[in-house]
């Protein structure tokens, strides 16, 4: 696979998947919560088992549920993909299934609460799962000295592509009267278009990205089994073996715990931003969508900026700098009240979002063995999604308990501070040396 490393066509094909699937994040996850709160649930919320549940609390619970499902399956799927040399196949399967359910969200109308939640749950689960295999290609397509830059380039593609598609959706929302359609229909078209964008641009990845590795022989004890069942059993066994060995690598585990905590804060801010602006600040859909658009294009530059900073000061220090800024973000969010302040906050989020996510991925990618990259990125996803469970659920529970989204968003600062302290203790040199020690 040496010929694939730093190959421009291969890296372009890999980056184009970020271009493709970011439309889902920006439009479906950015636009859908607003449409869900205003057009499907309504301002009064719903009653479940005699308990009144607000739209943003319900949304937080389902974001956490989709993350929990990915948490349960990611390492085993990754181990199966490594063994069967099927990273690309798994990536494309989840990508096209997720895009299908995103398109089906077009049919969600006022009152369709549970159908909307089901389609979103499946689309979000597939989006998360596909990213396990997408991320696992990173150690195969570039060398350690360029990993920060390539990871940042992938995120910059995603921010620009997702921002461009989101701009189209935002224009349709703003000009819906000229087109003779309701704002709700414009939102549904924008969400469905995100699914089409996701599916269409994934074709570049399907064409240009090559499968790394060679399929291993099925062990003797599984050869009489149907092949899918054999792969599942092998995946479970490999995952269990990795769990037993991974404890020997203290620095890798320490980073994963730190990442779990600070990424908890990042994912909560991303997933709850529009509902916070809708419910707590009472901002119009246009302001919310415009702010998300600003975040996308600012984040494109932020990902590349922090990749350059990492080359000068080191990856770990660059990530730590973003966490200090993230702490400031949630503190500032507690005090904001106007649309201008919300948009200012969006600019800051854009700068740090691209850098923190791109560098975390490349930092982890530089510490895992290539021959088990999908399995180890499956664990990366486990820690990501384990955090994504508690972040939105913490927000939802605090909001439901005290009735204030401001208090809920302020509580997220704890995740950034504790994550920063743990990351400081990670010895990146020892962590990277462990990759080639043979203990994996």
C-alpha positions in Angstrom: 0.0 0.0 0.0 3.0 2.3 -0.1 2.1 3.5 -3.6 -1.3 4.7 -2.2 0.3 7.0 0.4 0.4 10.7 -0.5 -1.1 9.9 -3.9 -3.0 13.0 -5.0 -5.9 11.2 -6.6 -6.4 8.9 -3.6 -6.3 11.8 -1.1 -8.8 13.7 -3.4 -11.2 10.7 -3.4 -10.9 10.4 0.3 -11.5 14.2 0.9 -14.5 14.1 -1.4 -16.4 11.9 1.0 -16.1 14.6 3.6 -17.5 17.0 0.9 -20.4 14.6 0.3 -21.4 13.7 3.9 -21.0 17.1 5.4 -24.2 18.1 3.6 -26.0 15.8 6.0 -24.4 17.5 9.0 -24.9 21.1 7.9 -28.4 20.8 6.4 -30.1 17.7 7.9 -28.6 18.2 11.4 -28.5 22.0 11.1 -31.9 22.5 9.5 -33.9 19.5 10.7 -33.7 20.5 14.5 -35.3 23.9 13.6 -38.0 22.3 11.4 -38.5 19.6 14.0 -39.0 22.1 16.9 -41.2 24.6 14.9 -42.9 22.5 12.2 -43.2 19.0 13.5 -43.5 19.2 17.3 -44.5 22.8 17.7 -43.7 25.3 20.5 -45.9 23.4 23.0 -43.8 20.2 22.9 -45.4 16.8 23.4 -46.6 14.7 26.2 -45.1 11.2 26.8 -46.6 9.1 29.6 -48.1 12.1 31.2 -44.8 14.1 31.2 -44.4 17.2 29.1 -41.2 17.0 26.9 -39.9 20.1 25.1 -38.7 19.7 21.5 -35.0 20.4 22.3 -35.0 17.8 25.1 -36.6 15.2 22.8 -34.1 15.9 20.1 -31.2 15.6 22.6 -32.5 12.1 23.7 -32.6 10.8 20.1 -29.2 12.2 19.2 -27.9 10.3 22.2 -29.8 7.1 21.2 -28.3 7.0 17.7 -24.8 7.5 19.2 -25.5 4.7 21.7 -26.3 2.3 18.8 -23.1 3.2 17.1 -21.3 2.8 20.4 -22.5 -0.8 20.5 -21.5 -1.8 17.0 -18.5 0.2 15.8 -15.5 -1.9 17.0 -17.0 -5.2 15.8 -17.8 -3.7 12.4 -14.3 -2.3 12.2 -12.7 -5.6 13.1 -14.9 -7.3 10.5 -13.8 -4.8 7.9 -10.1 -5.2 8.7 -10.2 -9.0 8.5 -12.3 -9.1 5.3 -10.5 -6.1 3.7 -13.9 -4.5 3.2 -13.4 -1.0 4.6 -14.6 0.6 1.3 -17.6 -1.7 1.0 -18.7 -0.9 4.6 -18.2 2.8 4.0 -20.3 2.8 0.8 -23.0 0.6 2.3 -23.6 2.9 5.3 -23.2 6.0 3.2 -25.9 5.1 0.7 -28.3 3.7 3.4 -27.9 6.9 5.4 -28.4 9.1 2.4 -31.6 7.2 1.6 -33.2 7.8 5.1 -32.1 11.5 4.8 -34.0 11.8 1.6 -37.0 10.1 3.2 -37.2 12.9 5.8 -38.8 14.9 3.0 -42.0 13.1 3.9 -42.1 14.3 7.5 -44.8 16.8 8.1 -46.4 18.5 11.1 -47.2 15.9 13.8 -45.1 13.2 12.3 -42.9 13.1 15.4 -42.1 9.4 15.7 -41.6 8.8 12.0 -39.2 11.8 11.8 -37.3 10.5 14.8 -37.1 7.0 13.3 -35.7 8.2 9.9 -33.3 10.6 11.7 -32.2 7.8 14.1 -31.3 5.5 11.1 -29.7 8.3 9.0 -27.6 9.5 11.9 -26.5 5.9 12.9 -25.4 5.2 9.3 -23.6 8.6 9.1 -21.7 7.8 12.3 -20.9 4.2 11.2 -19.7 5.2 7.7 -17.2 7.6 9.3 -15.6 4.7 11.2 -14.4 3.4 7.9 -13.7 6.8 6.3 -11.5 7.8 9.2 -9.7 4.4 9.2 -8.3 5.1 5.7 -6.2 8.0 7.0 -3.2 6.0 8.1 -3.2 4.2 4.7 -3.3 7.2 2.5 -0.6 9.4 4.0 2.5 9.4 6.1 2.9 10.7 9.7 4.5 13.9 8.7 1.6 14.9 6.5 -1.3 13.4 8.6 -2.3 16.6 10.3 -2.4 18.4 6.9 -4.4 15.7 5.1 -6.8 15.4 8.0 -7.3 19.1 8.0 -7.7 19.1 4.2 -10.5 16.5 4.5 -12.3 18.7 7.0 -11.8 21.8 4.8 -13.4 19.9 1.9 -16.3 19.0 4.2 -16.8 22.5 5.5 -16.8 24.0 2.0 -19.0 21.3 0.4 -21.4 21.2 3.2 -21.5 25.0 3.4 -22.2 25.2 -0.3 -25.1 22.8 -0.2 -26.4 24.5 3.0 -26.2 27.9 1.2 -28.5 26.5 -1.5 -30.9 25.3 1.2 -30.8 28.6 3.0 -31.5 30.5 -0.2 -34.5 28.3 -0.8 -35.7 28.9 2.8 -35.3 32.7 2.4 -36.9 32.9 -1.0 -39.7 30.4 -0.5 -42.4 32.9 -1.2 -40.9 33.7 -4.6 -41.0 30.0 -5.5 -44.6 29.8 -4.3 -43.9 27.2 -1.5 -44.2 27.3 2.3 -41.2 27.6 4.5 -41.9 24.1 5.8 -41.8 22.6 2.3 -38.6 24.6 1.6 -37.0 23.0 4.7 -38.1 19.5 3.6 -36.6 20.0 0.1 -33.4 21.3 1.7 -33.1 18.2 3.9 -33.8 15.8 1.0 -31.3 17.6 -1.2 -28.7 16.9 1.5 -29.3 13.2 1.1 -29.0 13.5 -2.7 -25.8 15.5 -2.3 -24.4 12.9 0.1 -25.1 10.0 -2.3 -24.0 11.8 -5.5 -20.6 13.1 -4.4 -19.8 9.8 -2.7 -19.4 8.5 -6.2 -16.0 10.2 -6.3 -14.9 8.2 -3.3 -16.2 5.0 -4.8 -14.2 5.7 -7.9 -10.9 7.0 -6.6 -10.4 5.4 -3.1 -8.8 1.9 -3.2 -9.3 -0.8 -0.6 -6.2 -1.2 1.6 -5.0 -4.6 2.7 -5.9 -8.2 1.6 -8.7 -10.4 2.8 -7.5 -12.8 5.4 -8.3 -16.5 5.3 -11.2 -17.6 7.5 -10.0 -19.7 10.4 -10.7 -23.4 10.2 -13.3 -23.4 13.0 -15.5 -20.9 11.1 -15.2 -22.3 7.5 -18.4 -24.2 7.7 -20.3 -21.2 8.9 -22.1 -18.9 6.4 -19.6 -16.2 5.6 -21.5 -13.2 7.1 -21.9 -15.1 10.4 -18.2 -16.1 10.3 -17.2 -12.5 9.9 -19.3 -11.4 12.8 -17.9 -14.1 15.0 -14.3 -13.2 13.9 -15.1 -9.5 14.5 -16.3 -10.2 18.0 -13.3 -12.3 18.8 -10.8 -9.8 17.4 -12.5 -7.0 19.3 -12.3 -8.9 22.6 -8.6 -9.6 21.9 -7.9 -5.9 21.3 -9.8 -4.9 24.5 -7.4 -7.3 26.4 -4.3 -5.8 24.8 -5.3 -2.1 24.6 -4.8 -1.7 28.3 -1.1 -2.2 27.8 -1.0 1.1 26.0 -1.5 3.7 28.7 -0.9 6.7 26.5 -3.4 5.6 23.9 -6.1 4.9 26.5 -5.4 8.2 28.2 -5.9 10.1 25.0 -9.1 8.3 24.2 -10.5 9.2 27.7 -9.4 12.8 27.2 -10.9 12.8 23.8 -14.2 11.3 25.0 -14.6 14.1 27.5 -13.7 17.1 25.4 -15.4 15.7 22.3 -18.5 15.3 24.4 -18.6 19.1 24.7 -17.9 19.7 21.1 -20.6 17.3 19.9 -23.2 18.7 22.3 -22.5 22.3 21.1 -22.8 21.2 17.5 -26.0 19.1 18.0 -27.8 21.5 20.3 -26.8 24.9 18.7 -29.9 25.4 16.6 -32.3 24.2 19.2 -30.6 26.5 21.8 -31.0 29.5 19.4 -34.6 28.5 18.6 -35.9 27.8 22.1 -33.8 29.9 24.4 -33.0 32.9 22.3 -36.1 32.9 20.1 -34.0 33.5 16.9 -35.6 33.2 13.5 -34.7 30.3 11.2 -33.0 32.7 8.8 -30.6 33.9 11.5 -29.9 30.3 12.7 -29.2 29.1 9.2 -27.0 32.0 8.3 -24.9 31.5 11.5 -24.5 27.8 10.6 -23.4 28.9 7.1 -20.8 31.3 8.5 -19.5 28.5 10.8 -19.0 26.2 7.8 -16.9 28.6 5.8 -14.9 29.9 8.8 -14.3 26.3 9.9 -12.8 25.5 6.5 -10.0 28.0 7.2 -9.8 26.9 10.9 -9.0 23.3 10.0 -6.1 24.3 7.7 -4.9 27.1 10.1 -4.7 24.7 13.1 -3.0 22.1 10.8 -0.3 24.6 10.2 -0.1 25.6 13.8 0.3 21.9 14.7 3.3 21.6 12.4 5.0 24.4 14.4 4.0 23.7 18.0 3.0 20.1 17.9 -0.4 18.4 17.5 -1.1 18.0 21.2 -0.5 21.6 22.1 -2.6 22.8 19.1 -5.5 20.7 20.3 -5.1 22.0 23.9 -5.3 25.6 22.5 -8.6 24.8 20.8 -10.0 23.4 24.1 -9.2 26.7 25.9 -11.2 28.4 23.2 -14.1 25.9 23.4 -14.4 26.6 27.1 -14.7 30.3 26.3 -17.4 29.4 23.7 -19.8 27.8 26.2 -19.2 30.5 28.8 -20.0 33.2 26.3 -23.0 31.2 25.1 -24.5 31.4 28.6 -24.6 35.3 28.4 -25.6 35.9 24.8 -29.1 37.3 24.1 -29.0 38.9 20.6 -28.7 37.6 17.0 -25.4 39.6 16.6 -23.9 37.8 19.7 -25.1 34.5 18.4 -23.4 35.1 15.0 -20.2 36.2 16.7 -20.3 33.0 18.7 -20.7 31.2 15.4 -17.4 32.7 14.1 -15.5 31.6 17.1 -17.0 28.1 16.9 -16.0 27.9 13.2 -12.4 28.7 14.0 -12.0 26.1 16.7 -14.3 23.4 15.4 -12.3 22.6 12.3 -9.0 22.6 14.2 -10.1 20.4 17.2 -11.7 17.8 15.1 -9.1 17.5 12.3 -6.2 17.4 14.7 -7.8 14.8 17.1 -8.4 12.5 14.1 -4.8 12.8 12.9 -3.3 12.6 16.4 -5.1 9.3 17.0 -4.4 8.0 13.4 -0.6 8.5 14.1 -0.9 6.1 17.1 -2.8 3.1 15.7 -1.5 0.1 13.6 -2.4 0.2 9.9 -3.4 -3.4 9.8 -6.1 -2.8 12.4 -7.0 0.8 11.5 -10.8 0.2 11.1 -11.0 -1.7 14.4 -9.1 1.0 16.3 -11.1 3.8 14.6 -14.1 1.7 15.7 -12.9 2.2 19.3 -12.3 5.9 18.4 -16.0 6.1 17.4 -17.0 4.2 20.6 -15.3 6.9 22.7 -16.7 9.6 20.5 -20.2 8.3 20.7 -20.0 7.3 24.3 -19.4 11.0 24.9 -22.1 12.0 22.5 -24.6 10.0 24.5 -23.9 11.8 27.7 -23.5 15.3 26.3 -26.9 15.7 24.7 -28.5 13.7 27.5 -26.9 15.9 30.1 -28.1 19.0 28.2 -31.6 17.5 28.0 -31.8 16.5 31.6 -30.5 19.8 32.9 -32.9 21.6 30.7 -35.8 19.4 31.8 -34.9 19.7 35.5 -34.1 23.4 35.8 -36.0 24.7 32.7 -33.1 26.7 31.4 -31.0 26.0 28.3 -28.5 28.6 29.5 -27.7 26.5 32.6 -27.6 23.4 30.4 -25.1 24.8 27.9 -22.9 26.2 30.7 -22.6 22.8 32.3 -20.7 21.6 29.2 -17.6 23.5 30.2 -16.7 20.7 32.7 -16.0 18.4 29.8 -13.6 20.7 28.1 -11.7 21.5 31.3 -11.3 17.8 32.4 -10.4 16.7 28.9 -7.8 19.4 28.7 -6.1 18.3 31.9 -6.0 14.6 30.8 -4.7 15.5 27.3 -1.9 17.4 29.0 -0.8 14.2 30.6 -0.6 12.2 27.3 3.0 11.5 26.2 2.6 11.6 22.4 6.1 10.2 21.7 5.5 7.0 23.8 2.1 6.7 22.3 3.4 6.7 18.7 6.2 4.3 19.6 3.7 1.8 21.0 2.2 1.4 17.5 5.3 -0.4 16.2 6.1 -2.3 19.4 4.4 -5.5 18.1 2.1 -5.6 21.2 -1.0 -4.9 19.0 
